[in-house]
Amino acid sequence: MQHLLKWGMLILFALALVALSVYLSNPSGTTSRQTGIKLSDVLGDINIEGYTRAFEPREFSFPADHGLHPGYKHEWWYFTGNLATPQGRHFGFQLTFFRIALAPHSKARDSAWATNQIYMAHFTLTDVENKKFYNVERFSRAGLGLADATAQPFKVWLEDWSAAGQGAQTFPLHLRAANNDIAIDLHLDALKPVVLQGDKGLSQKSGEPGNASYYYSLTRLGTTGTVRVGEKTFPVSGLSWMDREWSTSALSKEQAGWDWFSLQLSDGRDVMFYRLRRKDGQPDPHSAGALVAPDGTKKSLSLQGVQIASAGEWRSPHSGIRYPVRWRLRIPSEKLDLQITPYLADQELNVSVRYWEGAVRIEGTTDGKPIKGDGYVEMTGYN
């Protein structure tokens, strides 16, 4: 929900109020302030009167659905990727844009500053060689060109961070973000078609009607461009992933968070799976995902069909929160057995809603034969 995240991650009314207060007190738009907000508190069905909700499957239309869905309380455009230089130096990145509604309807007002929407964005870079994880957060109100999204031509932006199509075409996408010591300038091209997650795009997150999102993914995006760290700029190439979700409520009162996996395998297959966790520590039956074949064909995955075991533990020096550091993910029906390890243990975002999201490497077997890959994992609700 890379994910739910990413996800996702990937932000409802309580977060919107925090975001607005941070923005008003910090017009530059950057912050690393900790608020201690729990996703289980803000992703529930509170303060939702007047908003549209996700009750049943709908028809998707592209490029229109790459753009705004303002009747819903929140939505996000989520990009992650694993990239390498020609010499093999590895980087991971995340660039996520969130739209958050402060009210279900926009009132007519004379001021050009008037808006019922704010935007938040997260930008991270994992520099494996230097064992350093950078993470930045920005906020802005919509309007006056500060932040917004359009479908055709496709573009979502917050100040000078953006994801934009080229001319009338959605793809290739151009991602740009820069902050002090880090920057990305990347071109992403779709190697597979859109995957509608869940039931034809309806992703049910808990048992209550309406606690769901509309969710689609582009699981394999060929990527080229540059990464800057400090004064050095590196040519890179690799694979990226795009997730899109919009909804009004998701988690139930019994749910604490999730572990979300987006995995790109060397045999051309991609795996998305989110394991929802209940407050009693048990996995929630609404956990779900998909396995995407090299030709783009989707096979749905349920909690019963995916086995995930975590091993080891990393305690964050920033928050004191303990997270798993390795996973074994098995899909017996596919004879797939994967070992998943973070490139760095410390990939915790120190932002308004604290969560762990980072680049991972994959080794394992498929029908007894070796397989490898890269991906991203997102973990929420461990505090």
N, C-alpha and C positions, 0 to 999 in steps of 0.2 A: 504494500500500500504506500513501498519504495516506491516505494514502495508504499501505503496507508498513511507514511511519512511520512516519502517519502516524503506513500505514504503518505503516515502518515499521516511527510510527514507531514500532510503528509499534513484544530485551530479554530476555535469557536468564539462565543460571545465573551467569555472571561478573558481569553487571550486577546481579543480585539480591544477590549478596554485597556489592558496592559499595554498593548502595542501603541494605542493612541496616546496614552499618558507618556510613554517613553519618547514618542515622536515629538510631542509638544514640548517636552523638557530638553530635547536633544535634536535641534533642527538639522544637524549634519547627517542624521539618519543612521549612524553606526553605534553599536552598543555591545557590550559583553556582560551586562548587568544580569544577575541571577534573581529570578522572581520566585522560584520554588513552586510553580504551577504544576499540577498533576494532570496528565492527559485524561485520566479516568474522570476527573472533575469537569473538564471542559468539552469532552466529546460525547457527553450524554444528551438526553432529550430535555434540556432546560432552556428556557427563553427561546422557544422555537415558534411561537404563535405568529402566523402571518407568512411564514416562509414555505416554499415548495419543498416537498419531501419525496424521497425515492421509494415508491411503493411497489412498482411492477416494471417489467422490461419495457423499453421504449425503442423506437427506431433511431439509429444513429445516422447522422448526415455529415459528410466531410466535404469541404473544410469547415463548415459551420461549427461543428462540435469542438474544434480546436480553440474556438473563441469563448466568449463569456456565457455564463448561465446565471444571470443576476438574481433570479428568483430564489436561489439556494443560498444558504447561509455562508458557505465557504467552498472554495475549490482551489486546486493547485496544479501546477505544471512542474514536473519533476524530472531532472536530468542527472544521471550519474554515468561514470565511465572509468575504464582502466586504459591508460595510455603509456606508451614507451617511446624513448628516443631511438634512433638507429643503433646506438651503442648499448641499448637495453636498460637504460635508467627508467625506473617505473614511477608513475604518478597515478593517483586516483583523484577524481573531482566530483563534486556535487554542486548543482545550481538549481535551486527550487524557488518558485514564485507562488505565494499564497495570496488569494483575494479573500477578504473577510468583511462581511456585511455588518454594520452597526445597527441597522434597522431594516425591516423587510421591504420598505418602500421609500423611494426618494421623494422628498417634498420639493415643490417648486420654490426656489429662492433666487433672489437677484444676484447674490454674490457668486463670482466665478470660482470661489474657493469651496462653495457648498458641495457636500458629497455625503453619501451614506456608506461609502466603501473605503477601506484602507488596504494597503498592500504590505506584505512582509516578504523578504527574500533571505535565503541562506546560501552562502558561498563557502565551500571548503576545498582545500587542496591537501592531499597526502603526498609528502615527499619522502619516498621510501628510503632512498640512499642516505639522506640526512636525518632520518627518523623523526620527522617533524610534521605535525598536523596543524594546519591553519584553518580557522573558522571565523566567519564574519556574518553579522546580521544587520539588515537595514529595514527601515519602515518609511512609508510615505502615504499620504492621502492620495486618492485618485483625483483626476482632474488637472487642468492646467498643464497637461503633458508630463506630469511628474511620474505617474504610474498608471498603467491601463493594459488592456488586451484587446486585440482585434483578430477576426477570423480570416479576412481576405482583403489585403494581404495579411498573412499570419504574423503577429508580433505580440509578445508579452514583455513588459519592461518595468523596471523600477529605477528611475534616474538613468544612469549610464550602464546598468546591467540589463541584458536583453537576450531573448531568443527570437529570431526573426527569420521568416522565409525569404527566398530570393525572388523578388518580383511577384508575379501572380501565383507562383508555385509555393506550396508549403515546404517541400524538400528540394534541395538541401537546406538544412537549418544552419543559421549562423549564431553561435553562442559567444557572448562577450561579457566579461566581468573582470574588474580590477579593484584592488584595495591594498594600498601601501606596498608590501613585499611580494604580492602574488597577483597573477593575472592569467586568464585563459582567452584565447581567440581561436575558436574551433568551428569546423564545418562538419555537419552530420548528415548522412544520406541513408535513407531507409533501405535495408537489405531484406526485410520481410514486411508483409502487410500488417495492418492494425489487428490486434488481438482483443476481442471483447471478453473481459474477465467475468467470472460468475455465470449467471443465467442470462446470456445474450447481452452482457454489459451491466446487469444488475448484480451488485456484490453485496450480499446480505451479511452484516457484521454481527447481529445478535437476533434473538427471537422476536423482539418487538417489531410490529409492522412499522416501516419507515426508517428503522435503524439500519440504513443501507446507503450505498453510494452508487453512482454510475461511474464505471471504471473501465478504461481501456489502456493498452500498452503498445509501444513499439519496442520490441525486445532486442533488436539487433540493428544498430545504427553504425555504419562504417564512419570512422572519425579521423580527421587530419587537422593539423593546425599547429599552434604554438602554446607553450606554457612558460610563464615567467616566474622565476623565484629570485627575489632580490634584483640584482642588476643583470642576471643572466637569463636569456631567452632560449628555449629548447624547441626544436621541431619534434613533433610527436605524431603518432598514429595509434589506432586501436579500435575498441568498440565502446559504444555508449548505449544507454537504455533510457526510454522516455515513458513515464507514467502520467496518466491524467485521471483525476477524480473530482467529482463535485457531489455535495450532499448537504444535509442540514443536521442530521444526528447519526451516530454510529454505535458507540459503545453502550452497553447496559450497565446498571449499577453493580453487577457482579464481576465485570471485566476490569482488569488492571492495565493491560497493555498488550503488546505483540512483539514477536520476532518475525521480521520480514526478510526473505531471501530472494535476490534476483541473480541468477547464475547463468553464465554464457559458457557453454562447453565446447571443447575442441572438435567434436564431431558434428557441430552445426546446430545442436539442440539448445534450447533455453528453458530454464525452470524458474517459475515464480511461485512462491508459497509463503503465506503468512499464517503463523501459528498464534492465534489469540490466546492470551493467558487470563484465567480467572483469578480473583483475589485469593482463592483458597489454594492457588498454585497449580491447579489442573488445567490442561488445555481445553479450550472451548470447542464444542462440536461445530461451530460455524467457521472454524479455520478452513482455508481453502487455497487453491492455486491452479496452476496450469503448466503442462509441459508442451512446448512448441517445437514441432519438427522442423528440419531444415527448409522444407517447402512452405512453412507458415501454418500448417495444420495444427489445431489445438486439441489437446486432450485434458479434460478437467481432472483435478486432483482433490481428494477429500482428506480429512484427518485420518481416516481409517487406512488410506493408501500410502501415507507418507510417515516414515519413522524418523524422529529427530532426537538425538541424544547430545547433550552438551557436556563438555569436559573442561576442567580447569576453571580458574576464576581470576579476574583482574579487578583490583580496587582502584578507582579513580583518585588521583591525588588532588583533583579539583573539587570533587563533590563527596568523596567517600563512598559512592555507590559501587556495588560489586556487580560485575557483568561476566557472563561466560566468555571464554576466549577461544574455544574450538567447538566444532560441531561435527557429528556424523549424521548425514542425511541419506536415507535409503528410500528408494521407490521399488519395492519388490516386483511389481508387475512389469517394470521396465528393466529389471536386473541391473539397477543403477545403485552404486554404493559410493558415496562421496565424502571425503574429508575436507572440511572447510576451515581455513585458518586466516585470521586478519594479517594484513601486511604490517600493521602496527597495532599494538594493544590500545594505545591512547588515540582513539578517534571519537572522543566524546565531544559533542557540541556544547559549549558553554554559552547558551543563548537563553531566550525567555522561557522556552520549554526545553529542559535539559533532556537530551537523548543521545544514544550512541549510533552513529552511522558511518560505516567505513568500507574501504576496499578490502577484498578478501581474495585469496588464491585457493584453487581447488585441485585436488588430486584424488584419484579413485579408480574404479573399474566399471565397465559396462559389459555385462555378459562375460565377465572374467577378463576382459581386455583393458589395458590401461587407458585412462582418459584424464584430461586436465582442463583447466579453465580459470576464468576470473569472474568476479562478481561484486555485489554489494550486499551488506547485511545491515538492517536497522533494528534497534532494540529500544523499546519504550516501556515505561511503567515499573522500572526496577527500583525506584526510590520509594 
